[in-house]
Amino acid sequence: MADSSRRNPSKPRISMKEIARRAGVAPMTVSRALADPDKVSPDTRARVLAVIEREGFIRNQIASAMSSTPSRRRMLGTMVPPLINSGIAEQVQGMSDACHEAGYQLLLIQGAFDPEAEEKAIRALLGWQPAGLILQAFVTSDSARHLLAAGEVAVVEISEIRGHEPIDMAVGVSNFDTAYAMTRHLIGKGYRRIGFASTPVHGNDRLQQRRIGYRQALVDHGHVYPGGLEIEVPITAQGGAAALVALSARDPELDVLFCSSDTLAIGAVQECHRRGWKIPGRMAIAGYGDMDLAAELYPRLTTLRIPRYQMGRRAVEQMLRRLKGEPELPRIVPMEFEIVERESA
């Protein structure tokens, strides 16, 4: 016997006009209940949504977008790096939650850390004519920056906030300050040969500033900058292990490895265990990001806590304030960070 609970795919879709008739309102009220809920009374919107839920109505979002001006479209576009690590995932979750609460949709497109791919992704986002763009890195493509600066769409960059002029607005931390603070902390703990392991910095403003902050802290605290104690590796645990192997071979007196991500630091900790090295007696390890596993590792990982989730939320909140026309919004919104000291360093 056929399952009578399944919908008939040949059944015609109900129209917005019919939704309005069944809810006892005008078609324009249905549209406002979906697009601008603040302009409809709670009772009316509840009645409209009840009919929509009962009838399984699906709104034609493309047609709705084409019929609205950019400032009225309840969609924000975002571009993320090609590898969604735990930090970026937290950031996107913060954005998604803030969008959902405000009645906005989040359109996500993958970008990359090179100007050509970045420009292509931004053009793809603009093709959807969103109300605004939240870009999870500083825009490096000159043509893309010109395109965004000349356009009507609001832009929030979640990026390095030191030494960059945002296209419109920026939310983030100073990666220079974070790396400087951790390096200074390690120096204060008595470490003298401090290595730095990073994923490739080319085209990545955050990682560039972390490396500069590390270098500057060494110089400012009387350490000769050890150029041979830096290495770039893939963002994997295996990369962190390889970094420890390579740098300890270059300098047998290496006593601490500062990693630009917790993923690398976890790999370095595992490599120490394989070698039978006591942490932090033979080698100390510090990370960046405070991912969930950092507190569960043995020994627990000393790291930098960055408010990724809050940055994502704040970027959306800043965008919505702009779209509402609030005056005198700050162009740059700095976020706090924290050194989380545990047993690994």
Steps between C-alpha positions, in 0.01 A plus 500: 500500500630845411596732783217756498699729731746584222434814300398464137786651294253587223287710736530867396682730740282737694544865407569795727160641400330181623701513824370855549141393434517216751664720763245777442760762407622683189777341287725795592459407867624147427803645324570733791457219752780314322729786396439768766345330804544811715240677284231241572323451832602182687143360479478555125842352436417196713181446299688526170777265616243248622349481150847478343596217731174311442517529120876444463541827313849567360574854399676568169809665644649592161186683392477669839859617479454638149196699608671662799758776525838388644437676830174307549626153412532288810809314386866547591781348299823366647822360360700243700850358447529167314574312825231544765697429817342507843560874539331594174218258576436677833502833321248383241280359777497837672403668174233241428342534844493880480349489151234250606399712799466807276304320228785504247641221286874437468640417156843337528753472217848351526791730422877458508812682610590636159368819335356336187292243689400763754370734229311216332327407828409862575352547152296183549365633829415838349311320224244398763453867591515450879426777748862483613821298491696361794843393381701280733836643406644833395437545126836486321391532135532862386226460240268337755562780750426757230185312403375490860598858579309624196190289562188556706536191717617531861813301588635363829843335495580256783871550480825623640424849634858624527646699213205458262240749387168319464292537186203586720513339847719239670461274804788298643807476716852622444685182410823694553396570859390141566828347378704772670320431829555123482867536408551747785320257733734217399805723551367591843476129584875469436507345152793615287486312168147561373403343169200607292298258284242641263287398208595683175473875554481612135175688443390452862506830689434332835796262479730771367427715804543207741847437364590869518371519858711198598811652345446842657451358849833318475680818392331719762597261780866473408491179302688471174242423233562133415400484133579130491233426762203578276327248275189480283309170489152377396219562750483142625617316810760335277620848405549587866696182558719572198563853625625370834728245331648757261554783749643281777745360243604854400552602862538227764459772768148585385295503820154615390296491179232765446250380240272730301208260551397241758490238225875537448560507876310173549719332238812634674380363836440160343850501351649575842315200641630279220854610582454458874563871559358642820268799449598763603827361646669415170274704272218746562214552254263797458209530259255750361120481498399304812306234312303252711772234490759741646360456851474120463854440373770356723653718615231761454599758241607856575341708225339826392123527527342697216125577519418350157132445564457850642688651205255337260202629697648847537566525126134426424382738771723773360361435152138514619564828679633642172201371305268668752677828433653552843737800495862516613574129501865417582694393193716259700367284783783339703432176686677382816730197519643300789807287571380172650787361706496125549764229557665473155706820535 
